[in-house]
Amino acid sequence: LVMSSPLFLLIAIAIKLDSKGEIFFSQERLGYQSKFFNCIKFRTMVENAEKSGAVWAQKDDARITKFGKFLRRTRLDEVPQFINILKGDMSIIGPRPERTEFVKELSQNYPFYTIRNVIKPGLTGWAQVEYPYASTKEEQYTKLRYDLYYIKERNLLLDFKIIIKTISTVLFYRGT
């Protein structure tokens, strides 16, 4: 967090210049042992983007700001989650924490969905580096399979692979 503070400042200025609204965005997520926590991110969408209710982000989503597209492609919108890591809500590697609204629906369709919560959610994970943003239940199911693989097979070598792929995504602008 200390090393990235100059980057935080530049991102904050760019967000304010790009669109009106807050710099940070907090959203309730389901984490370890199915406990709720507020996940902190840089705001990438227009103000009041979900006034009609929770909706999965789509490719070329009109709610995403111009600078928000850059933040999402580089995954820099996730950097404030180091605060969640310091608070103990998240770890660096693990299944991404999901929004509570979506967990209810997904766990009804996929009985093993909540198994993801046996370990702390992560800033990055196997599903994130192997599969793009999921915007449908079917795509969420595919990501679930990657998450369950990670939970079953996790080890230092796999964690190292995830970190290398995450760095590559950020440096080479490979996010979705």
Disulfide bonds with the S-S distance in Angstrom:
none
